[in-house]
Amino acid sequence: MLKSFWRPVVCLVAAVGLLTAGLTPAMADDPSGEVNPCTVRDICVVVTEPGSTPGPGPTGGGSGGGGGGVQTCSWNGQQWPCWDDDLGWFSSSDGCYYRRSQPQPPAGDPSWAGHDPADGAVYEVNCRGVGGQLSTKPLTFFPQAPGGAPPETPAQLGARAFAKIHFDAPELHAAPAGTAVVGLPVWLWYTPTATTRGPQSATAKGPTLTATATATLKEVRWDTDDGAATTVCKDPGTPYQAGGDPNLQPSCGHVYTTGSARKSDHSYALTATLVWRVEITRSDTGGRINAFDYERPTDVPLPLRVGEVQVLN
């Protein structure tokens, strides 16, 4: 239950970074080489679902960046996927796939070949033979990424696509305003916009594939500040119409059982959190890279006075 208009940053399953609105997001790799979308947002509750990164699909044209198959690289007269989720990126200069070993071997390990970890990194190497067979080479030290700069992983592209989506805070309303009373329903809603209702999506293009992040409003969680359970609504709610049918019930509402007179400013402070369901997909296979919930709270609470009806005998 929300008790302040800006909650502490929370992230489940992975670490969180804080980024205020308007700044260019910075992506961060976790020790496995994947990118955690929490690192680029204010509040993020990650629910990563298994089986979200399928392998590459059939070998296709080499245009890359858009949809329609995996971009291929040429070596020894044959075409091979330029990116493989398990092997890493392909180098057309030697027919090998490279992937930075995670975790890196401890200092002094023979794979460093006498080098210090500060001098470079150790990579997994898998090479294609003349007949196309794949052979695994020993872990190898390189001062720089071999075969040129490595492309972004699907997870990195997904995080970049997610960072392009703008989530605004909702503009809250409650009614009857100023005349709410104990025992009668209070209408709760916010003014929907493209960035508070959605759905909305963004795309990040890489040299080997494209990732698209789509955010769909899942629910709205209202904290009514009276100690009651969070009011969960499935949409922005219905605006209150003065003079309408008095028997009409709000699609999103709350009934107070105590007045607000005992509060310090004699008002309840209403807040709401928009919960977005984010799905990130890849263009080469159409498979899902990641799926998680993202929470966007209100910036400023909405004050609401609730009176108690005095009954005279």
Residue pairs with C-beta under 8 A, 6 or more apart in sequence:
1 223
1 229
1 230
2 221
2 223
2 230
2 271
2 273
2 297
3 223
3 225
4 271
5 269
5 271
5 297
5 298
5 299
5 300
5 301
6 297
6 299
7 43
7 297
9 16
9 18
9 42
9 43
10 16
10 43
10 44
10 45
10 295
11 36
11 38
11 43
11 44
11 45
11 46
12 45
12 46
12 47
13 46
13 47
13 48
14 30
14 36
14 38
14 46
14 48
15 30
15 36
15 38
15 39
16 36
16 38
16 39
16 41
16 43
16 44
17 26
17 28
17 38
17 39
17 40
17 41
18 42
19 25
19 26
19 40
19 41
19 42
20 42
21 42
21 166
25 39
25 40
25 41
25 163
26 39
26 40
27 35
27 39
27 40
27 156
27 159
27 160
27 163
28 35
28 36
28 39
29 35
29 156
30 36
31 102
31 103
32 102
33 99
33 100
33 102
33 153
33 155
34 153
34 155
35 153
35 155
35 156
35 158
35 159
36 46
36 159
37 44
37 46
37 158
37 159
37 162
37 163
37 278
37 280
37 290
37 292
37 294
38 44
38 46
39 159
40 159
40 162
40 163
41 162
41 163
41 167
41 294
42 296
43 294
43 295
43 296
43 297
44 292
44 293
44 294
44 295
45 292
45 293
45 294
45 295
46 292
46 293
47 291
47 292
47 293
48 290
48 291
48 292
49 288
49 290
49 291
51 288
52 287
52 288
52 289
52 290
52 291
53 85
53 154
53 155
53 287
53 288
53 289
54 285
54 287
54 288
55 84
55 85
55 86
55 285
56 70
56 81
56 83
56 84
56 85
56 284
56 285
57 69
57 70
57 284
57 285
57 286
58 69
58 70
59 69
59 70
59 72
59 79
59 80
59 81
60 68
60 69
60 70
60 71
60 72
60 284
61 68
61 69
61 71
61 72
62 71
62 72
62 73
62 74
62 79
62 82
63 71
64 71
64 82
64 206
64 207
64 208
64 209
65 71
65 205
65 206
65 207
65 208
65 209
65 210
65 283
66 205
66 210
66 283
67 210
67 283
67 284
68 283
69 284
70 81
70 82
70 83
70 208
70 209
70 284
70 285
71 81
71 82
71 83
71 207
71 208
71 209
71 284
72 79
72 80
72 81
72 82
73 79
73 80
73 81
73 82
73 90
73 92
74 80
74 92
75 90
75 92
75 94
75 95
75 128
76 95
76 128
76 130
78 128
78 132
80 90
80 95
80 128
81 90
81 208
82 89
82 90
82 151
82 207
82 208
83 89
83 90
83 151
83 153
83 208
83 209
84 90
84 97
85 154
87 97
87 99
87 124
87 126
88 97
88 98
88 99
88 100
88 123
88 124
88 150
89 97
89 98
89 99
89 147
89 150
89 151
89 208
90 96
90 97
90 147
91 97
91 98
91 146
91 147
91 148
92 147
93 147
94 127
94 147
95 127
95 128
95 129
96 125
96 126
96 127
96 128
96 137
96 146
96 147
97 125
97 126
97 127
98 123
98 124
98 125
98 145
98 146
98 147
98 150
99 123
99 124
100 121
100 122
100 123
100 124
100 145
100 150
101 111
101 121
101 122
101 123
101 124
101 139
104 117
104 121
104 122
105 111
105 112
105 122
105 139
107 116
107 117
109 122
111 122
111 138
111 139
111 140
111 141
112 122
112 141
113 140
113 141
115 141
115 143
119 141
119 143
120 141
120 142
120 143
120 144
121 141
121 142
121 145
122 139
122 140
122 141
122 142
123 139
123 140
123 141
123 142
123 145
123 146
124 136
124 139
125 136
125 137
125 138
125 139
125 140
125 146
126 134
126 135
126 136
126 137
127 134
127 135
127 137
128 134
129 135
151 206
151 207
151 208
152 160
152 206
154 209
154 211
154 282
154 289
155 289
155 290
157 204
157 205
157 206
157 209
157 210
157 211
157 282
157 289
158 204
158 211
158 213
158 280
158 282
158 289
158 290
160 204
160 211
161 202
161 203
161 204
161 211
161 212
161 213
161 280
162 202
162 213
162 278
162 280
164 202
164 203
164 204
164 213
165 200
165 201
165 202
165 213
165 215
165 278
166 195
166 200
167 195
167 196
167 215
167 274
167 276
167 294
167 296
168 193
168 195
168 196
168 296
169 196
169 296
169 297
169 298
169 299
169 300
170 190
170 191
170 196
170 220
170 236
170 272
170 274
170 296
170 298
171 190
171 191
171 196
172 188
172 189
172 190
172 270
172 271
172 272
172 298
172 302
173 187
173 188
173 189
173 190
173 191
173 239
173 240
173 302
174 180
174 186
174 187
174 188
174 270
174 302
174 304
175 186
175 187
175 239
175 240
175 242
176 186
176 187
176 240
177 304
178 305
179 307
180 186
180 256
180 304
180 305
180 306
180 307
181 256
181 259
181 306
181 307
181 308
181 309
182 256
182 257
182 258
182 259
182 306
182 307
182 308
182 309
183 255
183 256
183 257
183 309
184 255
185 249
185 250
185 253
185 254
185 255
186 224
186 250
186 253
186 254
186 255
186 256
186 304
186 306
187 237
187 238
187 239
187 240
187 250
187 252
187 253
188 222
188 231
188 233
188 237
188 250
188 252
188 253
188 254
188 270
188 272
189 236
189 237
189 238
189 239
189 240
189 250
189 252
190 196
190 220
190 236
190 237
190 272
191 236
192 236
194 200
196 236
196 274
197 217
197 236
198 215
198 216
198 217
198 276
199 214
199 215
199 216
199 217
200 214
200 215
201 212
201 213
201 214
201 215
202 212
202 213
203 210
203 211
203 212
203 213
204 210
204 211
204 212
204 213
208 284
209 282
209 283
209 284
210 282
210 283
211 280
211 281
211 282
211 283
211 289
212 280
212 281
212 282
212 283
213 278
213 279
213 280
214 278
214 279
214 280
214 281
215 276
215 277
215 278
215 294
216 276
216 277
216 279
217 235
217 274
217 275
217 276
217 277
218 275
218 276
218 277
218 293
219 232
219 233
219 234
219 275
220 232
220 233
220 234
220 235
220 236
220 237
220 252
220 272
220 273
220 274
220 275
221 230
221 231
221 232
221 272
221 273
221 275
222 230
222 231
222 232
222 233
222 252
222 254
222 270
222 271
222 272
223 230
223 231
223 270
223 271
223 272
223 273
224 231
224 254
224 256
224 268
224 270
225 263
225 268
225 269
225 270
225 271
225 301
226 256
226 257
226 258
226 260
226 268
226 306
228 254
228 257
231 252
231 253
231 254
233 251
233 252
235 251
235 252
236 252
237 250
237 251
237 252
237 253
238 250
238 251
238 252
240 250
256 268
256 306
258 306
258 308
259 306
259 307
259 308
260 266
260 267
260 268
260 304
260 305
260 306
260 307
261 307
261 308
265 303
266 305
267 303
267 304
267 305
268 303
268 304
268 305
268 306
269 301
269 302
269 303
269 304
270 301
270 302
270 303
270 304
271 297
271 298
271 301
271 302
272 297
272 298
273 295
273 296
273 297
273 298
274 295
274 296
274 297
275 293
275 294
275 295
276 293
276 294
276 295
276 296
277 291
277 293
278 290
278 291
278 292
278 293
278 294
279 288
279 290
279 291
280 288
280 289
280 290
280 291
281 287
281 288
281 289
282 288
282 289
